[in-house]
Each structure stands twice: as structure tokens, then as C-alpha cells.
Amino acid sequence: MKIYLKPIGSFDQTDKFILQKTREYVEVFFGLETVLMEIVSDSLIPDQSQRLHNGNEQLHTKYILDKILLKSIPE
């Protein structure tokens, strides 16, 4: 069994460092191999699955789960 982390959005070098440290932490915490998958752009998420709420961008998780993550799970 493995845990897969799929970053969505844009990440600078500092963000990528934090992602790698998060992967390491998740692996130790759960005791399972954890894979940091390829970053995908949030431009894949259509406008109707995004909104601003109190100045914060929110993405519709059902769209992400069904259209992005489900297709990227390795066998």
C-alpha cells in the first residue's frame, strides 16, 4: 500500500521543498511509502468548479477527485 500526494497549482522552489518535507512526514507518520506525484496546474479546473470565499480561492473537491485524481492513480 502507498500514499500518493498530487500537488495542484503553482509552486516555487520553497513550496516544492515544503512538499518534499510533507511527503517525508506523511511517510514516517503513517509508516507507508509516500509518493509525491507530478504537479498539475490548477488551470485544469474549470471556472464553475472554483470560487472566491472571503478572499480565499476554493476549489470544488468533487471535481478534483473525480476528474483529476481518479485518472492519475497508478495501478
N, C-alpha and C positions, 0 to 999 in steps of 0.2 A: 504494500500500500504506500502511496506517495501523496504528498500535498503539493498542489500546483498553485502558484501565485501568478496572476495575469495582470500586470500594470496597464492601466488605461489612462491616457492623457499625455502631457509633455513633461519630461523630467530632465533637469540639468544634472551636472556631474554630482553635486551634493545630494540631490534626490536619489540618484542611482546608487550612491554609497549607502544611503539610508535604506533603500530597497534591499540591498545585499545584506545589510546587518539585520533587517527584519526577517529575511529568509533564514539566516543563521539562527536567530532567536526561535522562530517557529519550529525549526528542525529540532533544536535542543528541547524546547518546551514539550512538544508532542512526541518526541522520540521517533519521528518518521522522516524519511528522506523528503526534502522540500526542494522543489524546482522553481526557479524564477524564470518564467516564460518570457517570450519576446514582448516588448512594449507595443501596444497598438494605440493609434490616435483616437482621441475622443470625437474626431470628425466622423467616425463610423456611426455615431449615434445620431439619429435624425432629430430635427428640432422639436418634433412633437413628443420626444422622449426626454426632453431637457426642460428645466425651468429655473428661474431665479426665485429664491425664497429668502427674504430678509437679507438680500445682498449676497447670498451664497448660491453657487451653482449646484443644482441637484440633478442627478441622472436617474432615469426610471430603471430600477433593478430588474424588473421582469424582462425588459428588452435586452439588457446586458446578459442576463442568464440564458435566455432563450436564443438570442441571435449571435452573440459573440462568444460567450464562454462554452456553451454546449458544443459549438463547432470546433473549438480548439483543444478539447480534451484528448490527449493521446490514448491509444488503445491499451 
